[in-house]
Structure formats: structure tokens, C-alpha cells
Amino acid sequence: MRILILFVVLVVVGCVALPLGAAVLDGSDTGEGLVVPAQILLTAAVGGLLGRVVLAAESPGIPESPQGPGSPAGRPVLVGAVLGVAGALVGVAVFFLLLNGFDGA
């Protein structure tokens, strides 16, 4: 359940990061080509941080970590980063559909 909530939060972060990245990078010397990569990197970084906090936290009443014994410590960060990239891609798709509609797709 925590992974689903984390994914929904990262989709919202991905949707918000796209116009914020465009506001910062659009019209500058860097050009428009870096808006989507910056959004993906930002969302993956936020996903890694949230994955470390949310997925690595010990749950009360559960003696083992959610990943099980012997799992690597960086796995929650990796899962959060992958979910962040997926959330960023969903954010790009949502903005594409909002701007162009289904006829433009």
C-alpha cells in the first residue's frame, strides 16, 4: 500500500515539476530541450528521498523491514527513484493530453 501511495505522490510531483522546470529553463540559453530531462531527474531525486523515508521505515508491529532480512539498504532508494521516473512519465503524458487532447495524440 505504501508503494501505491508513493507512486500517486510522485505523479503529482511529476505534474508539478514539468511547468516549474519549463518556467525556469524555457527561454534561457539552455533551451527547451532540457525541460523534460530536468523534470525526470527532479522527480527521480524526490522519489529516491521519499523511498528512503517511506519504504525503509520500520512499521510498528512488524519485526522485519518491509524488504525482508538481508535486503540491500539502497533498495528503497532505487525503488523510489524508479517510481519517480514512472511518475514523471505519467506527468508528461497528462500534460500532453491536456494540451493536445486525444485528437492531437
Order of alpha helices (4+ residues) and beta strands (2+ residues): alpha-alpha-alpha
